[in-house]
Amino acid sequence: MIWQDFVVGFVNVLFIYAMIPQLVYGFKTRKGLISIQFSLLNILAMLLLLLVYVSFGLYLSVVLTVVLIVMWMILFLQRVSYGKVNHQ
């Protein structure tokens, strides 16, 4: 593996770690806290990065990016299924 794979992989692990509380909170409160536009744009961005990582042979980054894509899809599905949060 090349050093860039380790760096991108480490950053992806940080993002995964940061997203876990958001996912858990969404399931606990049954609220979709992330906007549809924000989640879809992040999914699209992660898919484009996935293509770049595959083309460079950064396989650790590919696996971790797939995990991030799944997490963003869960946030998107939370928003779609639980609906918009009503602020009072």
C-alpha positions as CSV (number, residue, x, y, z in Angstrom):
1,M,0.0,0.0,0.0
2,I,1.1,3.5,-0.6
3,W,1.1,6.2,2.1
4,Q,-1.8,8.1,0.5
5,D,-4.0,5.1,1.2
6,F,-3.2,5.2,4.9
7,V,-3.8,9.0,5.1
8,V,-7.1,8.8,3.3
9,G,-8.1,5.7,5.2
10,F,-7.3,7.5,8.5
11,V,-9.4,10.5,7.6
12,N,-12.2,8.2,6.6
13,V,-12.0,6.4,10.0
14,L,-12.3,9.8,11.6
15,F,-15.4,10.6,9.5
16,I,-16.9,7.2,10.3
17,Y,-16.3,7.7,14.0
18,A,-17.9,11.2,13.9
19,M,-21.0,9.9,12.1
20,I,-21.8,7.1,14.5
21,P,-23.5,9.3,17.2
22,Q,-25.5,11.0,14.5
23,L,-26.8,7.7,13.2
24,V,-27.6,6.4,16.7
25,Y,-29.3,9.6,17.7
26,G,-31.5,9.5,14.6
27,F,-32.6,6.0,15.4
28,K,-33.2,6.8,19.1
29,T,-35.2,9.9,18.5
30,R,-36.8,8.7,15.2
31,K,-35.9,12.0,13.6
32,G,-34.3,12.7,10.2
33,L,-31.9,15.4,11.2
34,I,-29.9,15.8,8.0
35,S,-31.5,17.5,5.0
36,I,-32.2,15.4,1.9
37,Q,-30.1,17.7,-0.3
38,F,-27.1,17.5,2.1
39,S,-27.2,13.7,2.4
40,L,-27.6,13.2,-1.4
41,L,-24.8,15.6,-2.2
42,N,-22.5,13.7,0.2
43,I,-23.5,10.4,-1.3
44,L,-22.7,11.7,-4.7
45,A,-19.3,13.1,-3.6
46,M,-18.4,9.9,-1.9
47,L,-19.3,7.9,-5.0
48,L,-17.0,10.2,-7.1
49,L,-14.2,9.8,-4.6
50,L,-14.7,6.1,-4.7
51,L,-14.0,6.1,-8.4
52,V,-10.8,8.1,-7.9
53,Y,-9.6,5.7,-5.1
54,V,-10.3,2.7,-7.3
55,S,-8.4,4.3,-10.2
56,F,-5.4,4.9,-8.0
57,G,-5.6,1.4,-6.4
58,L,-6.3,2.8,-2.9
59,Y,-8.1,-0.3,-1.7
60,L,-8.2,0.6,2.0
61,S,-9.8,3.9,1.1
62,V,-12.2,2.1,-1.2
63,V,-13.5,-0.1,1.6
64,L,-13.8,2.7,4.1
65,T,-15.5,5.0,1.6
66,V,-18.1,2.3,0.9
67,V,-18.8,2.3,4.7
68,L,-19.2,6.1,4.6
69,I,-21.5,5.8,1.6
70,V,-23.7,3.3,3.5
71,M,-23.7,5.6,6.5
72,W,-24.8,8.6,4.4
73,M,-27.5,6.4,2.8
74,I,-28.8,5.5,6.3
75,L,-28.9,9.2,7.2
76,F,-30.8,9.9,4.0
77,L,-33.3,7.0,4.7
78,Q,-33.8,8.3,8.3
79,R,-34.7,11.7,6.8
80,V,-37.1,10.2,4.3
81,S,-38.8,7.7,6.7
82,Y,-38.9,9.9,9.8
83,G,-39.7,13.1,8.1
84,K,-38.5,16.7,8.6
85,V,-37.8,17.8,12.2
86,N,-40.2,20.4,13.4
87,H,-38.4,23.2,15.3
88,Q,-40.4,24.9,17.9
